[in-house]
Amino acid sequence: MTKLFSTTSVAGYDLGHRVVLAPLTRMRTEANNVPGDLMVEYYSQRASVGGLLITDATAVSQLGIAYVEAPGIYTEAHIAGWKRVVDAVHAKGARIFVQMWHAGRQAHPANTGGVTPVAPSALLSLEHAAIRDKDGNIAEAELILPRALETDEVPEIVEQFRRGAILAKEAGFDGIELHAANGYIFEQFLLDGTNHRTDSYGGSIQNRARLLFDTLDAVVSVWGANKVAVRLSPSGTYGTMSDSDPHATFKFVAEHLNKYDLAYLHVIEPRVRGIDDIGDQPTAVSSAEIRRWYKGVLIVAGGYTAKTAERVVANGGADLVAFGRLFVSNPDLPARLRNGIPLAKYDRSTFYGGDARGYTDYPVGASA
Ligand SMILES: Cc1cc2nc3c(=O)[nH]c(=O)nc-3n(C[C@H](O)[C@H](O)[C@H](O)COP(=O)(O)O)c2cc1C
């Protein structure tokens, strides 16, 4: 029996193994950002008995959408769509957390109904959004200068997450993960490269972390702390992100998270930038440091293989390992890893948007 395939418990749920589906934006909703049949099939394929799945980044408001046809969780139709996904996953014996998301300055007017995206400060990200162009094709689009939120507008963002948390409960999810990674709104507030505010949301790390912790308090009031999780990318630069002292910033965040009895903390390793492998980074904040600072359940992600995942769990570096790209092309990844079955290669050209091709047509067959 390997450690990766030993049982564990997360959020009070018994899990049969420690191979987690990482949150993956796949841009495959139906109209109005509603999950449909294709997504039901996709998640069902990746559900295994005793497994844990995390959804695509799911927007809590239209103003938080960076990528066309990314899912939402702010209307009744979203709940109905997600409920079908959740039911299908539960029918396979797995658990599913929704990753709750607001893109902040990474959002694009083509996806927000023409509204200018908001951010802690009016600073431009050099990243791209994904939109539908005039001909209806999916296209990359440059971002625009965001509008800095007024001080009294920030609680509205918290409220959107609180409302989303209520809807997530109605949809039947097993828990929620706040997306505080990869250059979206929480990280834009946390890091001093993107937060130049002088009010109670800027300056000290306590202030820069206020949006995250106010939101955490709000969603915990809905779900209870042990069904709530947070995702961080302490070394990430995706989204034109930077911080003058990432070690101090993330030490504060990780240690402050100890005050909650969260479901888990989910951390992306330095060796991955967004969806690209970039090798080890000498100045980065590793998951080993986070492990020292944070006392609860830790999920790690980023470039893991069967061998390295087994090693990190066996040596106590993490409790579970999330897989992204390998789960794209291997819906039955846990069974393949457990049984040493060769892995199918993923096709990057079908990561974002489109139909069943590169989404639900990878071979399934291995059983756990
Ligand atoms: C197509 C694609 C979409 C992604 N979307 C998200 C997302 O919605 N939320 C998130 O936190 N990370 C997202 N990521 C990052 C993954 O969750 C994961 O951290 C990354 O792929 C590294 O893990 P891997 O080496 O196992 O792929 C995405 C990655 C890929 C490849």
The ligand as a Gaussian input file, in Angstrom:
#p B3LYP/6-31G(d) Opt

LIG

0 1
 C       -6.055000      24.343000     -18.551000
 C       -5.721000      24.812000     -17.157000
 C       -6.634000      25.600000     -16.469000
 C       -6.362000      26.006000     -15.152000
 N       -7.315000      26.689000     -14.450000
 C       -7.138000      26.938000     -13.136000
 C       -8.200000      27.449000     -12.361000
 O       -9.323000      27.658000     -12.821000
 N       -7.947000      27.695000     -11.036000
 C       -6.724000      27.448000     -10.468000
 O       -6.541000      27.685000      -9.264000
 N       -5.714000      26.930000     -11.195000
 C       -5.901000      26.638000     -12.485000
 N       -4.899000      26.040000     -13.211000
 C       -3.678000      25.604000     -12.514000
 C       -3.803000      24.139000     -12.070000
 O       -4.796000      24.005000     -11.055000
 C       -2.468000      23.581000     -11.523000
 O       -2.066000      24.334000     -10.406000
 C       -1.390000      23.619000     -12.591000
 O       -1.864000      23.059000     -13.799000
 C       -0.153000      22.852000     -12.151000
 O       -0.476000      21.502000     -11.903000
 P       -0.071000      20.349000     -12.985000
 O        1.416000      20.436000     -13.164000
 O       -0.504000      19.063000     -12.321000
 O       -0.808000      20.633000     -14.232000
 C       -5.128000      25.661000     -14.535000
 C       -4.210000      24.889000     -15.257000
 C       -4.505000      24.449000     -16.539000
 C       -3.527000      23.558000     -17.262000

